[in-house]
Amino acid sequence: MEELEARMRMEVAASDAAQAPRKTRGRMVADEDNDSEATRPGAPLPGLDVLLGRVPAEVRETMEELLRVRFTTVKRVPSQALDPVAARKAAP
């Protein structure tokens, strides 16, 4: 279990390092080359089975075990909901 956790931390650190140049004020900037059909407004969302296929089984099992997290549905979320600065401004 500790080995898995250490591997995950290394992957997160590597991912953060790769994403660092694209961050602006704590928010990720969309990469126009990576703009897929599924991310465009009005485009059909992929099925839950498709998305679950992208998550390694080992990671899903660990999330279910440690966090009691299960994926149940696919929803489109407004970009403002993902922006921590906008969320703070909207809070009373």
C-alpha positions as CSV (number, residue, x, y, z in Angstrom):
1,M,0.0,0.0,0.0
2,E,2.8,2.4,0.8
3,E,4.5,1.6,-2.5
4,L,1.3,2.5,-4.3
5,E,0.9,5.7,-2.4
6,A,4.6,6.7,-3.2
7,R,4.0,5.9,-6.9
8,M,0.9,8.0,-7.0
9,R,2.7,11.0,-5.3
10,M,5.5,10.7,-7.9
11,E,2.9,10.7,-10.7
12,V,1.1,13.7,-9.3
13,A,4.3,15.6,-8.9
14,A,5.3,14.8,-12.5
15,S,1.9,15.9,-13.7
16,D,2.0,19.1,-11.8
17,A,5.4,19.9,-13.2
18,A,4.2,19.3,-16.7
19,Q,1.1,21.4,-16.2
20,A,2.8,24.3,-14.4
21,P,3.5,26.4,-17.5
22,R,-0.2,26.4,-18.4
23,K,-1.5,27.6,-15.1
24,T,-2.8,31.1,-14.7
25,R,-3.6,32.5,-11.3
26,G,-4.2,29.0,-9.9
27,R,-6.6,28.0,-12.7
28,M,-5.7,25.7,-15.6
29,V,-5.8,27.3,-19.0
30,A,-7.4,25.3,-21.7
31,D,-5.1,23.9,-24.3
32,E,-6.6,24.5,-27.7
33,D,-4.8,21.5,-29.2
34,N,-6.4,19.3,-26.6
35,D,-10.0,20.6,-27.1
36,S,-12.0,17.5,-27.8
37,E,-15.6,17.2,-28.9
38,A,-16.7,16.1,-25.5
39,T,-15.4,19.3,-23.8
40,R,-17.3,21.6,-26.1
41,P,-20.7,23.0,-24.9
42,G,-23.6,21.0,-26.3
43,A,-21.4,18.1,-27.3
44,P,-22.6,14.7,-26.1
45,L,-20.9,13.4,-23.0
46,P,-19.1,10.0,-23.1
47,G,-20.7,7.2,-21.3
48,L,-19.8,6.2,-17.7
49,D,-18.3,2.9,-18.9
50,V,-16.0,4.8,-21.3
51,L,-14.8,7.1,-18.6
52,L,-14.3,4.3,-16.1
53,G,-12.2,2.5,-18.7
54,R,-9.7,5.4,-18.5
55,V,-9.2,4.9,-14.7
56,P,-7.0,2.0,-13.8
57,A,-8.8,-0.7,-11.8
58,E,-6.2,-0.5,-9.1
59,V,-6.9,3.2,-8.6
60,R,-10.7,2.7,-8.6
61,E,-10.4,-0.1,-6.0
62,T,-8.2,2.1,-3.8
63,M,-10.6,5.1,-4.1
64,E,-13.6,2.8,-3.2
65,E,-11.7,1.3,-0.2
66,L,-10.1,4.5,1.2
67,L,-12.6,7.2,0.3
68,R,-15.8,5.2,-0.4
69,V,-16.0,6.8,-3.7
70,R,-17.9,5.3,-6.6
71,F,-18.6,6.8,-10.0
72,T,-22.3,6.8,-10.7
73,T,-23.0,9.4,-13.4
74,V,-21.5,11.7,-16.0
75,K,-22.5,15.4,-15.8
76,R,-21.3,18.6,-17.4
77,V,-20.2,21.2,-14.8
78,P,-20.0,24.9,-15.6
79,S,-16.5,26.2,-15.6
80,Q,-17.3,28.7,-12.9
81,A,-17.9,25.8,-10.5
82,L,-14.3,24.8,-11.0
83,D,-12.8,28.2,-10.5
84,P,-11.9,28.7,-6.8
85,V,-11.6,32.5,-7.2
86,A,-15.2,32.8,-8.6
87,A,-16.5,30.4,-5.9
88,R,-15.1,32.7,-3.2
89,K,-16.6,35.8,-4.7
90,A,-20.0,34.1,-4.9
91,A,-20.0,32.9,-1.3
92,P,-21.9,35.2,1.1
